[in-house]
Amino acid sequence: MERTREIAKVVTKLPIDDVKTDFAYWQTRSCQERLEALEQIRREYNIWKYNVEPRLQRVYRIVKR
């Protein structure tokens, strides 16, 4: 016999002054954690927008002879 689970929807109504912002959350994170999150967002955006994996850029150096 298969058992199904139900998830109850919960809604909490708060005064506008009690709503926490994303800014407040990210202020509690360390610089390293913020940079890692930013890098993850950048990777996901590049895959979504350009459909490419991030790679190292080519660097060219022009030398006069």
PDB file with one MODEL, atoms N, CA, C and O in Angstrom:
MODEL        1
ATOM      1  N   MET A   1       0.827  -1.170   0.000  1.00  0.00           N
ATOM      2  CA  MET A   1       0.000   0.000   0.000  1.00  0.00           C
ATOM      3  C   MET A   1       0.885   1.252   0.000  1.00  0.00           C
ATOM      4  O   MET A   1       1.759   1.404   0.854  1.00  0.00           O
ATOM      5  N   GLU A   2       0.652   2.126  -0.948  1.00  0.00           N
ATOM      6  CA  GLU A   2       1.466   3.330  -1.081  1.00  0.00           C
ATOM      7  C   GLU A   2       0.934   4.419  -0.154  1.00  0.00           C
ATOM      8  O   GLU A   2      -0.270   4.644  -0.038  1.00  0.00           O
ATOM      9  N   ARG A   3       1.882   5.082   0.497  1.00  0.00           N
ATOM     10  CA  ARG A   3       1.514   6.127   1.436  1.00  0.00           C
ATOM     11  C   ARG A   3       1.825   7.490   0.825  1.00  0.00           C
ATOM     12  O   ARG A   3       2.923   7.693   0.307  1.00  0.00           O
ATOM     13  N   THR A   4       0.901   8.403   0.876  1.00  0.00           N
ATOM     14  CA  THR A   4       1.149   9.741   0.345  1.00  0.00           C
ATOM     15  C   THR A   4       1.315  10.716   1.503  1.00  0.00           C
ATOM     16  O   THR A   4       0.669  10.598   2.544  1.00  0.00           O
ATOM     17  N   ARG A   5       2.195  11.673   1.290  1.00  0.00           N
ATOM     18  CA  ARG A   5       2.415  12.698   2.314  1.00  0.00           C
ATOM     19  C   ARG A   5       1.852  14.015   1.814  1.00  0.00           C
ATOM     20  O   ARG A   5       1.925  14.331   0.627  1.00  0.00           O
ATOM     21  N   GLU A   6       1.308  14.754   2.712  1.00  0.00           N
ATOM     22  CA  GLU A   6       0.778  16.059   2.370  1.00  0.00           C
ATOM     23  C   GLU A   6       1.584  17.124   3.100  1.00  0.00           C
ATOM     24  O   GLU A   6       2.007  16.938   4.241  1.00  0.00           O
ATOM     25  N   ILE A   7       1.784  18.239   2.417  1.00  0.00           N
ATOM     26  CA  ILE A   7       2.497  19.362   3.013  1.00  0.00           C
ATOM     27  C   ILE A   7       1.478  20.452   3.307  1.00  0.00           C
ATOM     28  O   ILE A   7       0.743  20.888   2.421  1.00  0.00           O
ATOM     29  N   ALA A   8       1.444  20.880   4.547  1.00  0.00           N
ATOM     30  CA  ALA A   8       0.499  21.926   4.934  1.00  0.00           C
ATOM     31  C   ALA A   8       1.058  23.285   4.538  1.00  0.00           C
ATOM     32  O   ALA A   8       2.234  23.570   4.767  1.00  0.00           O
ATOM     33  N   LYS A   9       0.218  24.120   3.948  1.00  0.00           N
ATOM     34  CA  LYS A   9       0.622  25.472   3.587  1.00  0.00           C
ATOM     35  C   LYS A   9       0.506  26.352   4.824  1.00  0.00           C
ATOM     36  O   LYS A   9      -0.518  26.351   5.507  1.00  0.00           O
ATOM     37  N   VAL A  10       1.558  27.093   5.100  1.00  0.00           N
ATOM     38  CA  VAL A  10       1.570  27.965   6.269  1.00  0.00           C
ATOM     39  C   VAL A  10       1.837  29.382   5.804  1.00  0.00           C
ATOM     40  O   VAL A  10       2.794  29.634   5.072  1.00  0.00           O
ATOM     41  N   VAL A  11       1.004  30.289   6.222  1.00  0.00           N
ATOM     42  CA  VAL A  11       1.164  31.700   5.888  1.00  0.00           C
ATOM     43  C   VAL A  11       1.250  32.476   7.178  1.00  0.00           C
ATOM     44  O   VAL A  11       0.424  32.300   8.074  1.00  0.00           O
ATOM     45  N   THR A  12       2.253  33.339   7.277  1.00  0.00           N
ATOM     46  CA  THR A  12       2.411  34.171   8.458  1.00  0.00           C
ATOM     47  C   THR A  12       2.312  35.628   8.039  1.00  0.00           C
ATOM     48  O   THR A  12       3.033  36.077   7.148  1.00  0.00           O
ATOM     49  N   LYS A  13       1.426  36.353   8.676  1.00  0.00           N
ATOM     50  CA  LYS A  13       1.226  37.760   8.365  1.00  0.00           C
ATOM     51  C   LYS A  13       1.993  38.584   9.402  1.00  0.00           C
ATOM     52  O   LYS A  13       1.764  38.454  10.604  1.00  0.00           O
ATOM     53  N   LEU A  14       2.915  39.442   8.916  1.00  0.00           N
ATOM     54  CA  LEU A  14       3.748  40.246   9.811  1.00  0.00           C
ATOM     55  C   LEU A  14       3.583  41.723   9.501  1.00  0.00           C
ATOM     56  O   LEU A  14       3.260  42.094   8.373  1.00  0.00           O
ATOM     57  N   PRO A  15       3.804  42.561  10.495  1.00  0.00           N
ATOM     58  CA  PRO A  15       3.856  43.997  10.214  1.00  0.00           C
ATOM     59  C   PRO A  15       5.065  44.292   9.322  1.00  0.00           C
ATOM     60  O   PRO A  15       6.074  43.591   9.395  1.00  0.00           O
ATOM     61  N   ILE A  16       4.967  45.312   8.493  1.00  0.00           N
ATOM     62  CA  ILE A  16       6.028  45.620   7.525  1.00  0.00           C
ATOM     63  C   ILE A  16       7.362  45.891   8.209  1.00  0.00           C
ATOM     64  O   ILE A  16       8.416  45.640   7.625  1.00  0.00           O
ATOM     65  N   ASP A  17       7.333  46.395   9.426  1.00  0.00           N
ATOM     66  CA  ASP A  17       8.580  46.684  10.155  1.00  0.00           C
ATOM     67  C   ASP A  17       9.298  45.425  10.620  1.00  0.00           C
ATOM     68  O   ASP A  17      10.500  45.465  10.882  1.00  0.00           O
ATOM     69  N   ASP A  18       8.585  44.311  10.726  1.00  0.00           N
ATOM     70  CA  ASP A  18       9.185  43.059  11.199  1.00  0.00           C
ATOM     71  C   ASP A  18       9.742  42.193  10.078  1.00  0.00           C
ATOM     72  O   ASP A  18      10.370  41.170  10.349  1.00  0.00           O
ATOM     73  N   VAL A  19       9.528  42.582   8.828  1.00  0.00           N
ATOM     74  CA  VAL A  19       9.993  41.785   7.699  1.00  0.00           C
ATOM     75  C   VAL A  19      11.497  41.961   7.547  1.00  0.00           C
ATOM     76  O   VAL A  19      11.997  43.081   7.446  1.00  0.00           O
ATOM     77  N   LYS A  20      12.206  40.846   7.533  1.00  0.00           N
ATOM     78  CA  LYS A  20      13.664  40.895   7.376  1.00  0.00           C
ATOM     79  C   LYS A  20      14.015  41.021   5.905  1.00  0.00           C
ATOM     80  O   LYS A  20      13.320  40.483   5.043  1.00  0.00           O
ATOM     81  N   THR A  21      15.087  41.728   5.626  1.00  0.00           N
ATOM     82  CA  THR A  21      15.503  41.946   4.244  1.00  0.00           C
ATOM     83  C   THR A  21      16.652  41.013   3.881  1.00  0.00           C
ATOM     84  O   THR A  21      17.317  40.450   4.751  1.00  0.00           O
ATOM     85  N   ASP A  22      16.868  40.864   2.582  1.00  0.00           N
ATOM     86  CA  ASP A  22      18.022  40.099   2.124  1.00  0.00           C
ATOM     87  C   ASP A  22      19.313  40.773   2.571  1.00  0.00           C
ATOM     88  O   ASP A  22      20.287  40.105   2.918  1.00  0.00           O
ATOM     89  N   PHE A  23      19.311  42.100   2.558  1.00  0.00           N
ATOM     90  CA  PHE A  23      20.498  42.855   2.957  1.00  0.00           C
ATOM     91  C   PHE A  23      20.910  42.496   4.382  1.00  0.00           C
ATOM     92  O   PHE A  23      22.091  42.288   4.660  1.00  0.00           O
ATOM     93  N   ALA A  24      19.938  42.426   5.275  1.00  0.00           N
ATOM     94  CA  ALA A  24      20.237  42.075   6.670  1.00  0.00           C
ATOM     95  C   ALA A  24      20.840  40.675   6.759  1.00  0.00           C
ATOM     96  O   ALA A  24      21.764  40.443   7.538  1.00  0.00           O
ATOM     97  N   TYR A  25      20.317  39.745   5.963  1.00  0.00           N
ATOM     98  CA  TYR A  25      20.851  38.383   5.974  1.00  0.00           C
ATOM     99  C   TYR A  25      22.305  38.359   5.516  1.00  0.00           C
ATOM    100  O   TYR A  25      23.158  37.750   6.162  1.00  0.00           O
ATOM    101  N   TRP A  26      22.583  39.032   4.388  1.00  0.00           N
ATOM    102  CA  TRP A  26      23.935  38.981   3.832  1.00  0.00           C
ATOM    103  C   TRP A  26      24.939  39.741   4.693  1.00  0.00           C
ATOM    104  O   TRP A  26      26.140  39.480   4.615  1.00  0.00           O
ATOM    105  N   GLN A  27      24.470  40.664   5.500  1.00  0.00           N
ATOM    106  CA  GLN A  27      25.374  41.351   6.422  1.00  0.00           C
ATOM    107  C   GLN A  27      25.853  40.421   7.526  1.00  0.00           C
ATOM    108  O   GLN A  27      26.902  40.660   8.125  1.00  0.00           O
ATOM    109  N   THR A  28      25.104  39.370   7.800  1.00  0.00           N
ATOM    110  CA  THR A  28      25.506  38.414   8.833  1.00  0.00           C
ATOM    111  C   THR A  28      26.482  37.361   8.295  1.00  0.00           C
ATOM    112  O   THR A  28      27.087  36.633   9.082  1.00  0.00           O
ATOM    113  N   ARG A  29      26.644  37.266   6.987  1.00  0.00           N
ATOM    114  CA  ARG A  29      27.546  36.289   6.371  1.00  0.00           C
ATOM    115  C   ARG A  29      28.955  36.873   6.275  1.00  0.00           C
ATOM    116  O   ARG A  29      29.135  38.090   6.230  1.00  0.00           O
ATOM    117  N   SER A  30      29.940  35.993   6.245  1.00  0.00           N
ATOM    118  CA  SER A  30      31.333  36.440   6.116  1.00  0.00           C
ATOM    119  C   SER A  30      31.606  36.871   4.678  1.00  0.00           C
ATOM    120  O   SER A  30      30.847  36.549   3.764  1.00  0.00           O
ATOM    121  N   CYS A  31      32.697  37.601   4.496  1.00  0.00           N
ATOM    122  CA  CYS A  31      33.075  38.045   3.144  1.00  0.00           C
ATOM    123  C   CYS A  31      33.280  36.844   2.223  1.00  0.00           C
ATOM    124  O   CYS A  31      32.881  36.877   1.059  1.00  0.00           O
ATOM    125  N   GLN A  32      33.895  35.797   2.737  1.00  0.00           N
ATOM    126  CA  GLN A  32      34.150  34.597   1.939  1.00  0.00           C
ATOM    127  C   GLN A  32      32.836  33.958   1.477  1.00  0.00           C
ATOM    128  O   GLN A  32      32.712  33.564   0.317  1.00  0.00           O
ATOM    129  N   GLU A  33      31.870  33.857   2.372  1.00  0.00           N
ATOM    130  CA  GLU A  33      30.580  33.264   2.006  1.00  0.00           C
ATOM    131  C   GLU A  33      29.858  34.112   0.965  1.00  0.00           C
ATOM    132  O   GLU A  33      29.224  33.574   0.058  1.00  0.00           O
ATOM    133  N   ARG A  34      29.951  35.428   1.090  1.00  0.00           N
ATOM    134  CA  ARG A  34      29.308  36.319   0.111  1.00  0.00           C
ATOM    135  C   ARG A  34      29.947  36.173  -1.263  1.00  0.00           C
ATOM    136  O   ARG A  34      29.250  36.143  -2.277  1.00  0.00           O
ATOM    137  N   LEU A  35      31.280  36.084  -1.294  1.00  0.00           N
ATOM    138  CA  LEU A  35      31.974  35.921  -2.569  1.00  0.00           C
ATOM    139  C   LEU A  35      31.645  34.576  -3.213  1.00  0.00           C
ATOM    140  O   LEU A  35      31.463  34.497  -4.428  1.00  0.00           O
ATOM    141  N   GLU A  36      31.568  33.525  -2.409  1.00  0.00           N
ATOM    142  CA  GLU A  36      31.214  32.207  -2.939  1.00  0.00           C
ATOM    143  C   GLU A  36      29.805  32.207  -3.521  1.00  0.00           C
ATOM    144  O   GLU A  36      29.570  31.604  -4.568  1.00  0.00           O
ATOM    145  N   ALA A  37      28.871  32.873  -2.857  1.00  0.00           N
ATOM    146  CA  ALA A  37      27.504  32.967  -3.363  1.00  0.00           C
ATOM    147  C   ALA A  37      27.472  33.760  -4.669  1.00  0.00           C
ATOM    148  O   ALA A  37      26.766  33.391  -5.608  1.00  0.00           O
ATOM    149  N   LEU A  38      28.231  34.839  -4.724  1.00  0.00           N
ATOM    150  CA  LEU A  38      28.290  35.654  -5.934  1.00  0.00           C
ATOM    151  C   LEU A  38      28.867  34.858  -7.102  1.00  0.00           C
ATOM    152  O   LEU A  38      28.370  34.952  -8.224  1.00  0.00           O
ATOM    153  N   GLU A  39      29.903  34.083  -6.844  1.00  0.00           N
ATOM    154  CA  GLU A  39      30.518  33.263  -7.887  1.00  0.00           C
ATOM    155  C   GLU A  39      29.537  32.201  -8.384  1.00  0.00           C
ATOM    156  O   GLU A  39      29.485  31.922  -9.581  1.00  0.00           O
ATOM    157  N   GLN A  40      28.765  31.611  -7.478  1.00  0.00           N
ATOM    158  CA  GLN A  40      27.761  30.613  -7.866  1.00  0.00           C
ATOM    159  C   GLN A  40      26.689  31.246  -8.746  1.00  0.00           C
ATOM    160  O   GLN A  40      26.280  30.658  -9.747  1.00  0.00           O
ATOM    161  N   ILE A  41      26.236  32.430  -8.380  1.00  0.00           N
ATOM    162  CA  ILE A  41      25.230  33.138  -9.186  1.00  0.00           C
ATOM    163  C   ILE A  41      25.797  33.453 -10.570  1.00  0.00           C
ATOM    164  O   ILE A  41      25.098  33.309 -11.573  1.00  0.00           O
ATOM    165  N   ARG A  42      27.055  33.879 -10.628  1.00  0.00           N
ATOM    166  CA  ARG A  42      27.698  34.200 -11.902  1.00  0.00           C
ATOM    167  C   ARG A  42      27.774  32.972 -12.798  1.00  0.00           C
ATOM    168  O   ARG A  42      27.497  33.059 -13.995  1.00  0.00           O
ATOM    169  N   ARG A  43      28.146  31.831 -12.231  1.00  0.00           N
ATOM    170  CA  ARG A  43      28.219  30.581 -13.003  1.00  0.00           C
ATOM    171  C   ARG A  43      26.850  30.198 -13.562  1.00  0.00           C
ATOM    172  O   ARG A  43      26.713  29.878 -14.743  1.00  0.00           O
ATOM    173  N   GLU A  44      25.844  30.237 -12.692  1.00  0.00           N
ATOM    174  CA  GLU A  44      24.500  29.868 -13.127  1.00  0.00           C
ATOM    175  C   GLU A  44      23.997  30.811 -14.216  1.00  0.00           C
ATOM    176  O   GLU A  44      23.344  30.365 -15.159  1.00  0.00           O
ATOM    177  N   TYR A  45      24.287  32.096 -14.103  1.00  0.00           N
ATOM    178  CA  TYR A  45      23.853  33.065 -15.110  1.00  0.00           C
ATOM    179  C   TYR A  45      24.518  32.775 -16.446  1.00  0.00           C
ATOM    180  O   TYR A  45      23.849  32.790 -17.479  1.00  0.00           O
ATOM    181  N   ASN A  46      25.815  32.511 -16.447  1.00  0.00           N
ATOM    182  CA  ASN A  46      26.519  32.225 -17.695  1.00  0.00           C
ATOM    183  C   ASN A  46      25.991  30.974 -18.373  1.00  0.00           C
ATOM    184  O   ASN A  46      25.879  30.933 -19.598  1.00  0.00           O
ATOM    185  N   ILE A  47      25.672  29.975 -17.606  1.00  0.00           N
ATOM    186  CA  ILE A  47      25.110  28.749 -18.182  1.00  0.00           C
ATOM    187  C   ILE A  47      23.725  29.038 -18.753  1.00  0.00           C
ATOM    188  O   ILE A  47      23.398  28.580 -19.848  1.00  0.00           O
ATOM    189  N   TRP A  48      22.913  29.791 -18.021  1.00  0.00           N
ATOM    190  CA  TRP A  48      21.566  30.113 -18.480  1.00  0.00           C
ATOM    191  C   TRP A  48      21.582  31.023 -19.705  1.00  0.00           C
ATOM    192  O   TRP A  48      20.869  30.764 -20.675  1.00  0.00           O
ATOM    193  N   LYS A  49      22.383  32.080 -19.672  1.00  0.00           N
ATOM    194  CA  LYS A  49      22.373  33.086 -20.733  1.00  0.00           C
ATOM    195  C   LYS A  49      23.109  32.612 -21.984  1.00  0.00           C
ATOM    196  O   LYS A  49      22.606  32.767 -23.097  1.00  0.00           O
ATOM    197  N   TYR A  50      24.287  32.042 -21.806  1.00  0.00           N
ATOM    198  CA  TYR A  50      25.135  31.715 -22.951  1.00  0.00           C
ATOM    199  C   TYR A  50      25.249  30.217 -23.208  1.00  0.00           C
ATOM    200  O   TYR A  50      25.835  29.805 -24.209  1.00  0.00           O
ATOM    201  N   ASN A  51      24.702  29.408 -22.326  1.00  0.00           N
ATOM    202  CA  ASN A  51      24.745  27.951 -22.450  1.00  0.00           C
ATOM    203  C   ASN A  51      26.176  27.430 -22.552  1.00  0.00           C
ATOM    204  O   ASN A  51      26.465  26.521 -23.331  1.00  0.00           O
ATOM    205  N   VAL A  52      27.065  28.019 -21.754  1.00  0.00           N
ATOM    206  CA  VAL A  52      28.460  27.585 -21.734  1.00  0.00           C
ATOM    207  C   VAL A  52      28.937  27.460 -20.293  1.00  0.00           C
ATOM    208  O   VAL A  52      28.480  28.170 -19.397  1.00  0.00           O
ATOM    209  N   GLU A  53      29.856  26.548 -20.105  1.00  0.00           N
ATOM    210  CA  GLU A  53      30.504  26.409 -18.809  1.00  0.00           C
ATOM    211  C   GLU A  53      31.607  27.456 -18.693  1.00  0.00           C
ATOM    212  O   GLU A  53      32.257  27.772 -19.689  1.00  0.00           O
ATOM    213  N   PRO A  54      31.829  27.997 -17.508  1.00  0.00           N
ATOM    214  CA  PRO A  54      32.913  28.969 -17.356  1.00  0.00           C
ATOM    215  C   PRO A  54      34.272  28.312 -17.588  1.00  0.00           C
ATOM    216  O   PRO A  54      34.527  27.202 -17.123  1.00  0.00           O
ATOM    217  N   ARG A  55      35.122  29.008 -18.303  1.00  0.00           N
ATOM    218  CA  ARG A  55      36.473  28.502 -18.582  1.00  0.00           C
ATOM    219  C   ARG A  55      37.456  29.635 -18.383  1.00  0.00           C
ATOM    220  O   ARG A  55      37.077  30.790 -18.188  1.00  0.00           O
ATOM    221  N   LEU A  56      38.714  29.281 -18.436  1.00  0.00           N
ATOM    222  CA  LEU A  56      39.748  30.304 -18.356  1.00  0.00           C
ATOM    223  C   LEU A  56      39.789  31.086 -19.663  1.00  0.00           C
ATOM    224  O   LEU A  56      39.615  30.518 -20.741  1.00  0.00           O
ATOM    225  N   GLN A  57      40.020  32.384 -19.560  1.00  0.00           N
ATOM    226  CA  GLN A  57      40.122  33.198 -20.757  1.00  0.00           C
ATOM    227  C   GLN A  57      41.512  33.046 -21.353  1.00  0.00           C
ATOM    228  O   GLN A  57      42.490  32.795 -20.648  1.00  0.00           O
ATOM    229  N   ARG A  58      41.573  33.203 -22.642  1.00  0.00           N
ATOM    230  CA  ARG A  58      42.876  33.188 -23.302  1.00  0.00           C
ATOM    231  C   ARG A  58      43.548  34.533 -23.078  1.00  0.00           C
ATOM    232  O   ARG A  58      42.902  35.581 -23.082  1.00  0.00           O
ATOM    233  N   VAL A  59      44.820  34.479 -22.889  1.00  0.00           N
ATOM    234  CA  VAL A  59      45.587  35.710 -22.712  1.00  0.00           C
ATOM    235  C   VAL A  59      46.629  35.758 -23.809  1.00  0.00           C
ATOM    236  O   VAL A  59      47.424  34.830 -23.957  1.00  0.00           O
ATOM    237  N   TYR A  60      46.630  36.824 -24.570  1.00  0.00           N
ATOM    238  CA  TYR A  60      47.601  37.008 -25.631  1.00  0.00           C
ATOM    239  C   TYR A  60      48.571  38.093 -25.233  1.00  0.00           C
ATOM    240  O   TYR A  60      48.201  39.083 -24.602  1.00  0.00           O
ATOM    241  N   ARG A  61      49.820  37.890 -25.613  1.00  0.00           N
ATOM    242  CA  ARG A  61      50.840  38.861 -25.307  1.00  0.00           C
ATOM    243  C   ARG A  61      51.563  39.198 -26.606  1.00  0.00           C
ATOM    244  O   ARG A  61      52.103  38.316 -27.274  1.00  0.00           O
ATOM    245  N   ILE A  62      51.569  40.443 -26.945  1.00  0.00           N
ATOM    246  CA  ILE A  62      52.234  40.873 -28.174  1.00  0.00           C
ATOM    247  C   ILE A  62      53.620  41.387 -27.782  1.00  0.00           C
ATOM    248  O   ILE A  62      53.768  42.272 -26.939  1.00  0.00           O
ATOM    249  N   VAL A  63      54.624  40.798 -28.425  1.00  0.00           N
ATOM    250  CA  VAL A  63      56.001  41.176 -28.125  1.00  0.00           C
ATOM    251  C   VAL A  63      56.630  41.729 -29.375  1.00  0.00           C
ATOM    252  O   VAL A  63      56.573  41.097 -30.430  1.00  0.00           O
ATOM    253  N   LYS A  64      57.233  42.906 -29.279  1.00  0.00           N
ATOM    254  CA  LYS A  64      57.943  43.471 -30.425  1.00  0.00           C
ATOM    255  C   LYS A  64      59.275  42.771 -30.577  1.00  0.00           C
ATOM    256  O   LYS A  64      59.967  42.493 -29.597  1.00  0.00           O
ATOM    257  N   ARG A  65      59.628  42.487 -31.833  1.00  0.00           N
ATOM    258  CA  ARG A  65      60.930  41.851 -32.074  1.00  0.00           C
ATOM    259  C   ARG A  65      61.855  42.843 -32.703  1.00  0.00           C
ATOM    260  O   ARG A  65      63.007  42.517 -32.991  1.00  0.00           O
TER     261      ARG A  65
ENDMDL
END
